Amino acid sequence: MALFPAGFIDDLKSHADIVQVVQERGVQLRRSGTAWKGLCPFHGEKTPSFQVHGERGFFHCFGCGVGGDVIKFIELFDKVAFPEAVRQLAGRFGLTVPESADSSKNDDEEARRERESLLRAHEVAAAWFREQLTTPAGAAARRQLKDRGLTTETIEQIGAGFAPASREGLKTRLLKEGFPLGGLLRSGLLVQRDEGAPIDRFRNRLMIPIHRENGAIVAFGGRAMEDGQQPKYLNSPETPIYVKGRTLYGLHLSKTSISRVKHAVMVEGYFDFAQAWQAGITNAVASSGTALTPAQARLLKRFASKVVLSFDPDAAGQQPVGEALGADVLAAGGGEERGVGGVGLLPGVGDRADEEQQRHDGVRDRDAQPAPAPRLALGLRRRRGGVQRRGRAGQGRRR
């Protein structure tokens, strides 16, 4: 009998930092290539043979052969059963454990099937949006992408598409594919107003799929195509497969690069990311304009030890920065060696897109480096006992 929904266990392991968990239990680790290495806590040894792989989420000892994921580590180290290990880990990383004392295998299987159905529906929707982008109705959306300086290659990499103005275009396709109407409403792809018939949530919008770090499409962001169309950006609601505060846009593309150079460049929105990626800044991620959450910071710390913030210097762009600094979000969690080592603020990408595109034209696979001191506007460094802010060294919006 399953005690916890499979989807919850997947989310828990995705957001738990195994390196942090191991270090918090007194195991001293040092980075060795892409892994962390130390003396095995499960048998006596003098030469380190215990390795922890943060990006892949598992540990293994080449001396005694023990290994597994972060839950298995807690089971072995704390000498607790699986359910207790799950509850400890969920409490440490701020996830609510589903009420499951009386859950049955059938309940768990039903939840698993629904999650799989939602993921498939998003894949079908993404393909349909991409199809619509190539139609005559998608001409304005194609022009908008071109006006932003995005190449065909970049458009394909981010999976951009178009939602036409029709009320039931996507609904018709999804129902034809065999998805149940109730599930499509829970997916957020359809919406029902009062007693009316369900209709497409996204209409007359430039569509951007939102991926989890493993590449699965879990949501969409839609930008208005017309002046005065509100809201300007319409996002999917939270669903069983999507929690906005636990997702970083673009991480599925940039995580390998971030892991290699050990720092990330965080921008605000989808198109900021696309322009940075196209310019060769392959270690970028986007916060999608919201305040940074502890869950996002923990997710990013699996791959990076430093973060450079590149947000617009207007009020809207500064809000998530101020909240991150004020709450010590990016530096929170983890030991001295494991925490985010520094955070710097650069001018926003969006306002200098044309300049940056010209400067980086033709550049690929180049990882962004932290800016030199004259461009550093704000900094934040992890210290014993808290956070130290560094002063401004440049102000104003680059034109």
Protein Blocks (a to p, Z undefined) as FASTA:
>chain_A
ZZbdfklmmmmmmmpcfklmmmmnopacddehjbccdddfkbccfbdcbdcdfknopacd
fknopacdfklmmmmmnopafklmmmmmmmmnopacddfklgcfklmmmmmmmmmmmmmm
mmmmmmmmmmmmmmmklmmmmmmmmmnopafklmmmnopacddfbfklmmmmmmmnopaf
klmmmnomaccehjbccddfbgciacdddddfkopafbdcdddfbghiacfbdcddddfk
bcfklccehklmmmmmmmmnopacddfblmlmmmmmmnopakbccehhpacdfklmmmmm
mmbcbdcddddfbfklmmmmmmmmmnommmggcifklmcfbdcddddfklmmmmmmmmmg
oiahiacddddfklpmbdcdddehiacddddfbecjdZZ
